[in-house]
Amino acid sequence: MKLKKFRILYLFLLFFAIDKLVLIPSVRAFLTSEEVGNPYIESFKNLNADYLNDDRYKDKKKIWAFGTSRSFSFYQYASIPYIQNSEYISNQQKKELENYKVYTFAAPGSNPLIYFTRFNQLLEQNYKPDLVFLEVSAFSFNKNNRFTNITLLEGVPLEFAMAHFNELPNDFAKEYFFSRLFSLSRYKISTKAISANIFGTKDKNMEMLKNFLPANSGSVDPFASAFDTKTNREEYPYSPNNFNDFKNYPNNDMDKYVKVSMLVDVLKKEFYGNFTDNQNNFQFLSNIINRCQKEKIPVVLWIPKVHKELNDFYHSANFYPQWKMKIQTLAEQKGIRFIDLNEDGKIKCDYFNDAAHISGRCLPEIEANVLGIPK
């Protein structure tokens, strides 16, 4: 009997040791299924945002744009040099857009939980915008997309979760705080990962997706590089050679396959596969809107335009119209603006970086449409 008790104790101590060892990044990377290029390591600090008080923009209306990598264009292209050179908006729209300064808080695979966290962090530093843009992309509301578990369990600092405990959905709170007690509930030991590290086999889908993540997505503090960027602090001169885009399809057959056909197939599996509504993210989205309305901050929900092949998938997928209806219903209930840029006639600009990301050259037209500025 005593021997059996010692065995149980030994197994518990072994489990406890491994549970704490996976907190070491190199051990975690070797033993667990943590994603390569994961931008959501638990480093979502309450970063200083002194650039929000930049005197150069004191007379402009401040927009905070929250989103996924599909909102990355706001970092660089929502600026006067690109607005002035846009061929897709009228002179009147250009004049109106010059009254705004956009600050962007976008990260790969982000979702309303991440928006909720950073939005409240900024308000609690006594910053306040004149307007908020909230990108809504369907994959951000899928429980089974590649980044969902990562963002739920690693994208929120513990002190923030405790301070906002009453705003957390019950099942999220249980999962979140349990994961802080036992690391292995966050980082799953994976024979596939161990085999890949020993024998050099790789997850082909993830390797492909890495090509579409920003270069800094695997950095030590990815949120710092995503949310405290140089482009939030200064405007770059107009440089159309940086667009690196295509109209309709790339001219090169290999690029056409990789940037359009293959990417759409990977997104179907990794981000939209087995689509199951994430009710928590609907709640976090609602919480942000409620806070905006309490603070008398106008807010806009918007769906980014995607390439025709990905949009065709949206139209054929059973989940998509139901998901969009929920977003539209939420907007109607809250009395806020909602716009889907995939609808016919919304956006004339038809250039893309790949199937999921519209080109930065389209950004001035996107901003004008989201704001509802007529031509």
N, C-alpha and C positions, 0 to 999 in steps of 0.2 A: 504493500500500500504506500509506504514512504517513497519507494522507488518511483512509483507511478506519479506521485505528487511532484517529485523532483523533475521528472520528465516534462510534466505540464509546465512547471516553473521555467525549466530550461527552454522549452518551445516559446513561452511567452517572452522571455528575455531576448531570445534570438529574433523574434518578430519585432520587438521594441527596438533592438539595435539596428535592424535593417530599415525599419520605419524612419529612424532618425538619420541613417546614413544616406538615404535618398535625398536629403536636403542639401547634400554636397553636390554641386552642379555636375562634376565629372562622373560621379557615381550614378546620379539620376540619368544622365545622358546614356550611360552604358546599360543600365538595367531596365529602364522603363520605356514606355511608349510615348514619352514627351515628344512633341512634333519638332522636326527640324525647321528652323526658321520661325519658331514660335515667338510672336511679338508680345505675348502676355505673361512674361515671367513676373512674379509678384514684386513689382517695383513701381507701381502706380502711385508715386509720391505726390504729395500736395505741392506741386512745383510752383515756384514763384513765377508770377506772370506780370512783372512790372512793365513789360512792353504794352500792356493794355492801357497804360496811362501816358503813352507817347504824346508829347505836346504837338507834334507835327499833325496829328489827326484829331485834335481837341474839338475842331468845328465840324467834324464828320460824324454821321450816324454809324454806330458800331454794330456789326453783325457777327455773331458767333455761329460758325458752321460746324456742326457735329456730323461725323459720317465714317464710312469705311474707306478703303482705298479708292472707291469711286468718287470720293470728295477731295482727293488729293490735289486736283487741279486748282482748288480754291487757294492753296498755299501760294502758288506762284502767279497764276493767271488772272486773279481777281484784282488787278491793279491798273492804274491809269494808263501806263504804256500799252497794255494789251487791249484795254477798252477802246482807246483812241484809234487803234489800228484794226479793230474788228470790222469785217465786211458784212457781218450778219445782223447788226443792230443799227437802228436809225440814229441820226445826230441827236434827236431828242432823248433817246434812251442813253446814249453816251453821256449826255449832260447830266441826266438823273443819276446814273451810276457813279459819277464822280463825287456825289454827295456821301458815298458810303465807304467805309473801311471794313474789310472782312478779316476776321481772325479765325483760323481754322484749327479744329481739334479732331483730326481723322487718323485712323490707324487700320491696318489690314485686318479684315474679318471682324471689325468692331460691331457693336450692337447697342441697344438702348441702355443696358446696364452700364456700359462704359460711358455713354453719354451722361447718364444720370450721375455717375460718380464725379466726373470732371466738372460738369455744370455746377453741381453743388459746392465742390471745392472752390471754384472761382467766386461764386456768390459769397461764400464764407470768408473770402479774402477781401470782401467789400468791393468787388468789381461788379459791374452791371451793364449788359448790352442794351441797345435800342431794339434789337430784333434777333431772333434765333431761327436758324435753319436746322431742321432735323431730317437727315437722309433716312428713308425707309427702303431697305432692300430685303426681298423675301427671305434670302438665306439667313439673315440676322434673326429671323423668327422661327427657324427650324431647329428643334432640339438635337437633331442628328447631323448638323453640319460640322465640318472638321474642327472649327475653332470654338464651338459653343461651350463645351466643357471647360476648355482652357480659360475662356473669358469669365465664366461663372465662378471659377475657383481660384483664379490667379489675378484677375484684373481689378480686384477691390482690396484696398488696404484694410487690415483688421480694425484699426482705430476708426476708420470711416464706417465700416459695417456696424460697429458698436454704437457710434453716435447716431446712426440712422436706422437703428434696429426696428423701430415701429413702422418704418416705410418698406421693410423687406417682406416679400411674400413668404408665408409660413414654410412651404417646402424648400424654398431657396435658403432660408435662414437655417433650417435643420441641416441641409447638405453642406452649407458653407462652414458653419461652426464645427460640425463633425470633422470636416476635412482639416481643420486647424489642430484638432487633437491627434488625428492619425494621418500622416503624410501619404501613406499608401492608398488612401481613399482618393487622393488627388493624382498621384503618380503610380499608374498601374505597372507592375512588373510584367514584362513582355518577352516571351521566348523569341518572338519575331525580331524585337529590337536587339536582344542579346546576340542572336544569330547574325543579324546585319552587322553588328559591331565586330564580331569575331571573324566572319567570313567575307565581309565587305558587300553583302547584298543590300540593295537600296529599295525604298518605296518609290516606284516609278512615278506615281501620281504626285507625291510630294516633291520629288526632284523637279518635275515639270512645273509645279506651282511656284517653286522658288524663283523661277525666271520672271514671275509676275509680281513678286513681292519687292518692296523697296530695298535698296542695298543695305540699309541699317537695321533691317527687321530682326536680325539675330544679335544685336548689340547688347551690352551689359544692361543698359537702362533704355530700352526701346521707346518707352513713353516719353522720356526726355527728348529724344531725337524726333519723335512724331509730333509732340504737342508744343515743344519749346523751340521751334525751328527758326532758322535764320530768316526764312520768308515771312514769319510772323513779325519780324522786327524791321525788315527793310524790303523795298520793292526793287526787283531786277529790271534792267532795261529790256526793251522789246527785242526778242531773239527768235524769230520764226523757225530757225534751223533746229531749235530744241524740241519742236513738236513731235518729231519721230513718229508720224502717223500715216494713215492711209485712208483713202476714200473707197467705200464699198468693200473692196478686198485688196490685200497686198499684191503687188505685181509678181513677186517671187512665189513659186508654188510651195516651197518649203515653209515660208512665212505664212502663207495662206493656211496651210495645214496646222502649223503650231499655234499661231495667234488666233485662229478662228475655229476650225473644225475640231482639232484635238482639245483645245481649251474648253470648248462647250461640252464635250464629252466628259472631261474631268470634272467640270463644275456640276454637271448633272449627278455624278456619283458622289463627289466629296462635299458638296454644299447643299444640294437639293434632294439628294437621295433619301428615300424613306421619310418624306417630309411629315413632321409632326409639330403642330403648333406649340411654340414655347410661350405659354400664358404668362410666365414671369416677365418676359420682355415686353409684352403688351402692357403689363402693369407698370413697369419702369418707364415706358413711353408716356403712359397716362400721368405718372407722377411728375415727370418733367413739365408736361403741359400745365398741370395743376399749379406747379411752382411758378411757372411763367405768368399764369393768369393772376396768381396772388400778388406777384411783383409788378403786374401791369406791363409785361413784356410781350409784344406780339410774337407769335411763333408760326412757322410754316412747315408742313410735312411735304416732302417731295420725293418722287421716285426717279432715279437717274435713267437717262436714255442708254440703251445697250444696242449692240449690233443686231442686225436682222435675224441672224441664225439663233442667237440667244433669245431674242424676243419671240421668235416662232415657237421655241420650246415653252416659253411662258404661256402662250396661247393654247398649246396642246396639253399642258400639265393640268391635272385635276385640281391640285392644291391652289394654283395661282389666283384664279378669280375669287375663291373663297377668302384667301389671305387679303387680297386687295380690297374686297368689300369690308372686311373688318377694319382696315386702316381708314377707309372712306367713312364708315359709320362712326368711328372714333372722332374723326375730324368734324363731322356734322354735329355730333353730340356736344363737342367742346366749342363749336362755333369758330373754328380756325380754318385757315387756307390750306388746301391740299391740291397738289398738281402732279400728274403723271406725265413725264416728258417723253414716254414711249407712244403716247397718243398721237395720231396723225395730225400734222400741221403745227405741233408745239415747237419743234426745233428744226430749222432748216439745215443747220450745220450737220454734216454726215461723215465726219472724220473720226477715226478711232485709233487708239494705241493697240488694242486687241478687242476680242469679242465682248469683254466685260467692262471696258473702260473707254469712255468717249474722250476725244482729244482735248487738250488744253486750249486749242484755238477756238473751241466752241463755248468756252467758259463765260465770256461776256454775255452771250445769248442765253445761256443757262441762268445766269444771275438775274438778267432782266425778266425772264419768264417766272422764276421763283418769286421774285419781288412783285410781279404783276404790273410791270411798267409797260404801258401801251406804246406802239410805234407812232 
